[in-house]
Amino acid sequence: MNNTALAIQFFLQVAVILAVCRLVGYVARRCGQPQVVAEMIAGVALGPSFFGYWWPEAQQWLFPWDPSQTIRDSQSYLYPASQLGLALYMFIVGLEFRVEILRVRWRASVAVSLAGMLAPFLLGALLGAWMHAHTRLFSPQTERYAAMLFLGAALCITAFPMLARIIHFHGLAGTTMGTVALGAGAMDDACAWCLLAVVLAGFDESWHQALVTILGAVVFVTTAVLVLRRLLLRFRQYFLREEQLTDTGMALALAVMALMAWATDSLGLHTVFGAFVAGAIMPRGAIARQLAERLQPLTVALLLPLFFVYSGLNTRIGLLDTLEAWGLCALVLAAAIAGKGIACAAAAHWSGLRAPDALGVGILMNARGLMELIIINIGLERGVISPALFAMLVIMAVVTTLMTGPLFRLWVAPHRELDQCASGHPAPDVSSPTLPT
């Protein structure tokens, strides 16, 4: 295809993606599920697992793909557009990130976070070591330690933005359950991203380069927090005019986001790291709030669904064509639920939370959502995991996300009593209403 034909194909892809995501979203809302769940399902449905299975010629025509390649070919503009949407989304997550959630009920949050990291990481690492030795679910160039670290990190992930949205939806902001879950979720995701950074840094089997990457990441974050954040505060007058975000301010913020995403990608990490840090260091108050409000509609309605569908195009459930493969998929799901949900609930109860609150924390922490898809897409693109393991992890992400709402309404909501945090004051409102989860 020439460039003109590729552009025409891309616009048709976008139209189909948006229509299917909204159609599935309508059905999902009727079932009490958020839009993000609908887009995860729509992405898989448009891929070879459903659309390509029942109508392969049409699916191949709409989303051209060379079967000899490991991941979906980016002959169209779908891949770079999906990565732009992902970077913008992580930028918004950074804009919404609130450090103060760690200051309230921090002991319980730390206990739940440790349980939510150690238990799933150990289960994932053991499972990764066994899979590396006895299956072909990891690529041949993946070392055993990388397999263990990657699967451990994948099982550690919590959908932090989803936590914020569910807590806001159920009126849990300011309660012990909501505060503990938010604090633990923030710490867990930060640690999981660090683990992923180690995996990506060492994947090229050059520990010198790995050391450069890790030290570069430390210097990058330190410089961003101590230098660039203060520099941006000095440019406040370019961001706002009469307390309204200017076009110059918007362009400056996006330029900073793009440069920081490029920097982390050049370090051997991923663009999402830089985009998130860029959002986290933006001046708070009117600047961060208005940036999120202006970026959210386009990112959520147009660009982010492209990432979900791109993930779905790489998900070939048909690769799980044996009882052994489905058994391994069930094992991954069981390890994810036991390591995250049950361990976090037990830790919350041990740290003093009432049984309904502790169970609610475990259910909320078990949701993976978009954050899981980000990590496993990175693993697939870098050649750490096989398409078959990618499919298993997508199924795990969808199932753990699907089960969060119904389990919460069935087991927790009827027995929950609203309370305030141990400090006697409501927790900070960290509900992130602009984020799609």
N, C-alpha and C positions, 0 to 999 in steps of 0.2 A: 504494500500500500504506500502511496505517496502521502505527503503531509496533509493535503486537503482531505483525502479519503480518511485518514486517521482522525482528523478533527471531526468530520461528520460522524464517524463511528463513535467517538467519545461522547458527543452530545446525545446520541441515541442511547448509549449505555447509561448516561446520567438520568435521562428521562425514565427509563425502565427501572433503574435502581430506586429512584425517589418514589415512583408509583407503588412498587412492590413493598417498600419499607412502610409507607403510610397505610397500605391495605392490611399488611400483617399487624401494624401498630393498632389499627382499629379493633381487630380481633383480640389482640393482646390486652388492650384496655378493658374490654368486656370481661376478660378473665382475671382482671386485677393485676396485670403485669405492666411494668413501665415500658416506655418506648425503646429504651436501650436493649431490652430483651427481644423485642420485636425485630430490631435491626440485626441482632446477632443471628436470629432464626432466619430472617430474610436473606442474609449473606450466604448461609449454608444452603438455603433453598435454591438460590440462583446459580449455585456452583454445580459441579459434576455429580454431587451426591443426590440431587433431586431433579433439577431442570435438565442437567446433562444426562441423567439416567433415563428419563422418560422421553426426552426430545433432544438427543445428542447433536443432531445437525443444526438445529436452531441455536442451541447453547454455544456450539463451536463458532457459528457465524456471528453471534452477538459478542462473545468474548473469545476472540481467537487465542489459541494456545498450542504450543508445540509440545506434545506428550513426552519428548525426549528430555525436556528440561525439568529440573527439580521443582521450581516454583513457577507461578504464572508469569508468562512473558509480558514485558511492559511495552509491547508494540504500540499500544494505544497510550493515551495520556492518563489512564486510570491510576497507575501506580504513583507517579509523582503528585497527582492531585490528592490521592489518599494520604500520602505522607505529609503534604501541606496541612490537610485537615487534622492529622494526628498532632503535628507540631503546634498548631493553633489551639487545639484542645488542651494539650499539656501546658501551654502558656496560660490559658484560663484557669486551669487547676492551680498553677503557681500563684496567680492573682488572688485566688480564693483561699489559699492556704493560710491558716491561722495558728501561730505558735502557741498562743495562750491556752489552747485546749489541753496542752500538756501540764499546765500549772494547777488544774483542778482535778482532784482525785488521782493524783499522779502515781501513788503507790499501787492502786488497783490497776491503773492503766499499764504500768510497767510489768506487773505480774501477768496480766492477760497478754501483753505484747510478747513477753518472754516465752510463755506457753505457746502462743500462736506462731512463734518463730521456731523454737527448738523442736517441738513435736512434729510438725509437718516437714521441717528440714531433715530431721533424722529419718523419718519414713521415706521421704523422697530420695534422700541420698542412698539409703539401703536398696530401694527399688531401682534407682538409677544404676547402681553397681551391678545388681543382678541382671537387669536388662542389657547392660553393656556386655556382660560376659556370655549371656545365653540367647540373646535375640539380635536382630539387625535394626532395631528401632532408633539407634543412634548412627550417624554417618561414620564410615570407617576411619576418618581422620580425627574423630573426637576421642580424646583420652578419657580414661575411666574417671579421673578426678573431675574433669569438665562435665561429664555426664552426671556425676553425683551432685555437683554444685548447681547445675542447671535445673535438674528435676527438683532438687530441694528448694531452690528459689521459686520455681513455678508453683509449687504447692504452698509456699509462704504468702503469696500475694493475697491482699484483701482489696476489694473495690472501694477505696477511700471516698471518692466522690459519691458513689452509690450509698455508702453509709450516711453521708451528710444529707442526701435527699430523703432517704427513708426516715431518718430521725426527724427531719423537718415535717414530713408528711404525717407522721404519727404523733406529733406534738411532744417529742422526747427531748427537745433542746432544753437544757437546764436540769434534766433528771440524771440520777446516778448512772443508769444504763446508757443513756446517750453520751454522757461525757466520757465514761470509761471506754466505750466502743470507739469513739472518735480518737481519743488519745492513743489507744493501742493500735488502731488501724494506721494512723500516721507513722508511728514508729516502725511497725511491721513493714510497710511499703518502702520506707527509707532503707531499711536493712536489706530487703529483697533486691532493690535496685543496686545496692552496693555489691551484693553477691553476683548479680548479672554482670556488673562492670568487671569483676575479677574473671568471670568466665570468658567474656569477650576479649579482655586484655591478653589472656593466656592462650587463646584458641589458636593463634598462629605458631605456637610452639617456640616462641622467642621470648624467654623470660626477661631479657634485656628490654625488649619492646614493651612487655607487660608492665615492667617496673616504670618505664617512662610514661606509659598510659596512666597508671594509678597515681603516680606523683603529679602528672599533669592535671589529672582530675582534681586532686587536692588543691593544687595551686589555682586552678580555674575557679573552684568554689570559693576559696579564701579571697581571691582577688575580686570576685563578683560581690561578695558580701561586705568586705571591708573597704573596697575602693569604688567599684562601679555603682553600688547602691547609693553611696554618698554623693557621687558625681551626678547621678540622676536627680537627686534632691535639689542640687544647685540649678538644674535646668527646669525647675518646676514652672517658671514663668512661661516656658515654651509649650508646656503641656496644657495649661489652663488659661482661659481668659474669662474673667467674671465667673469663676468656678465651673466653667464648662470646658470639656475636653476639646482642644483645637485639632484641626486636620494635621497640622504640623506635629502636634503631640502624638497623634495616632500613628503617623508615618515614622516618627522617631522610635516609638515603642516597638513597632513591627520590625524596623531595621535592627534594633538591639536583639530582638528575638531571633531573627534570621542569622545574625552574626554569631550569636552564642550557640545556636543549633549547629551551624557550620563548624564552630570551634570544637565542640564535643565530638562531632563526627570525625573531624580531622585527628583527634586524639585517639581514635579507635573505639570510642564508645558509640553512642547513638544520638541522633538529633533530639530525641525526646528529653534527654538529660539537660541539654542546653536550653531548650524551650521552657522546661519547668523552672529552672533556676532563674531565667529571665523574668518569668512572671512573679517569682517569689521576691525578687529584689526591686520590683517596681514600687514607686512611692505609694503608700497606702492612702486610704481616704477616698476623696473624689476621683483621683486619677485611676486607681485600681478598679474602683467600682464602675466608672464609666467605660473604661477599656473593656471590662468583661461584658457589660451590657451591650456595647456596640459590636463586639466580635462574636458573641454567643449566637445570634440568629443565623448568620451565614455559616458558621462552623457547624452548628448542630443540625440545621435543616438541609444543608447541601454537602459539605465536605466530609463530615464524620461518617455518614452512611456509606461513602465510597470506601472508607477503610474497612468497615464491617463486611462489605461485599467482597473486597479484595481478599480478606481473610477467608471468606466462604469459598471463593474461587480456588483457593489453595487447599481446601478441606475436601478430601476424597474418602468419604466413609466407606465406599466400596472396597478400599484397601483392607478394611477389617472384614475379611471374607472367610474367616475360620472361627471355630469356637475358642481356640486358644487366643486369637487376637481380641475377641470380645471379652474373654476372661481377663486379659491383661488390662483392657479398658475399664472393666469393673473394679479391678484391683487399684488402678490409679484413682478412680472416683472414691473408693472406700478409704484409701489413704488420705485423700484430700479432706474428706468429711471428718474422719476420725482425728486427723492431725490438727485440723483447724477448729472445726465446730465444737467437738467434744472437749478437746484440751482447753480451749478458751473458756468454755462454760465452767469447767471444773476449776480453773484458775480464778475466775470471777467469783465463784461461790466460796472458794478457799480464802479469798481476800476480803470477805465480809458481805458480799451482795446477797440479797434474798434470792431464793431459788428461781422465781419467774424472771427477775432481772438478769441473773447469771445465764439462764437459758437464752434470754433475748440477746445478750452479748455474743454468745456462741453462734447463734443463728446469723446475726448480722456480720460477724467476722468471717463466716464461711463463704460469703458471696465473693465471687472473683470479678465478674463483669468485664469491662473494657480493659482494665489493667492487665488481666491475664492474657488477653489477645495480643496486647502490645508485646509482652515478653516472648510469647511463643512465636510470634511473627518474626521477631528479631532472631530467635534461635533457628528458624527455618531459613531465613534469608542468609544468615551467616554459615549455614550448612552444619549446625551442631546436631540437629535432630532430623529424622526422616519424615516424609509426608505422612506415614502411618501413625507415628507418635504425635505428630501435629494434630491429626484428626482426633486421636484419643484425648488430647488436652483441650481441644475445642469443645468436644462433648462434655468434658468435665466442667469447663467454664460455663457453658450454657446451663447444664443441670444444676450446678451449685447456685447460679444466679436465679434460675427459675424457682427453686425451692424456697428462697429466702422469704418472699412475701407471704405465700400460703402458710408456711410453718409459723411465721411470726403472728399472723392473724389467728391461727388455730390454737397454738400452744402458749402464747405470751400475752397477747392483747386482752383476752378475757380475764386474766388474773393479775394484770398490772395495776399498781396504784401509783399515781403521779407523785413524785417527790422532788426535792431539791438536792443539790449536791451537798457533800459533807461540809462545805464552807458556810452553808446557810444562805447562799445566794445562787441565783440561776447561773448556769454555765454560760460562757460566751456563745452568742448565736453564730454558729459555724455551719449553717444549713446549706450554704452554696446554692441558693435558689436558681441561679442562672445555668447550672450545669446539668447536662442531660444524663440521667442515670436511671 
